[in-house]
Amino acid sequence: MNRRVAVTSPRTAAARRRRYPATREIDEQTRLGELYMRSLLRTQFRLALFVCTVLVCVVGGLPLAFLLLPDLREADVLGIPLPWAVLAGLIYPAFVGGAWLYVRQAERNERHFADLVERR
């Protein structure tokens, strides 16, 4: 009588490599965890530089515009000189818009980072 024997790979008994989550890499401050954090910080820093550069160009460009276009200096809005109206009222919405853009993009960067860490 012939007996059947199941043949399996010799590697089935080998220990499986345990998955080391990326969050643990970050918590334990390993080299890989430091690389992840450095990547996130670099991305956030680039975003901050972009938003600040745009705001500095807008705010710094206003005096230049008023200097190069003398008709703008002479214009009035509701009895208020245009340069004063722009600097007193219209600059603040630009700052709020820049802050809103920064927060929205920073949260997006953090979501991408969290997805990257969870996928690993």
Secondary structure as GFF3:
##gff-version 3
##sequence-region A 1 120
A	DSSP	three_ten_helix	10	13	.	.	.	ID=ss1
A	DSSP	alpha_helix	22	27	.	.	.	ID=ss2
A	DSSP	alpha_helix	31	68	.	.	.	ID=ss3
A	DSSP	alpha_helix	70	74	.	.	.	ID=ss4
A	DSSP	beta_strand	76	77	.	.	.	ID=ss5
A	DSSP	beta_strand	80	81	.	.	.	ID=ss6
A	DSSP	alpha_helix	82	85	.	.	.	ID=ss7
A	DSSP	pi_helix	86	90	.	.	.	ID=ss8
A	DSSP	alpha_helix	91	119	.	.	.	ID=ss9
###
